Amino acid sequence: MSTPPVQPSALDILRQRYARGEIDAVTFDQMRERLEAAGEPRQQ
């Protein structure tokens, strides 16, 4: 039996996009705040 692959959270995807330079720090912070307000679990 194999387990299904773990899907990255929205916050994980956001961090990856920031790390790749796809978005700037201001956009990252704005999007992170929106995710947190929408109930995305906070990870550190």
Stockholm file with secondary structure:
# STOCKHOLM 1.0

chainA/1-44         MSTPPVQPSALDILRQRYARGEIDAVTFDQMRERLEAAGEPRQQ
#=GR chainA/1-44 SS CCCCCCCCCHHHHHHHHHHTTSSCHHHHHHHHHHHHHTTCCCCC
#=GC SS_cons        CCCCCCCCCHHHHHHHHHHTTSSCHHHHHHHHHHHHHTTCCCCC
//
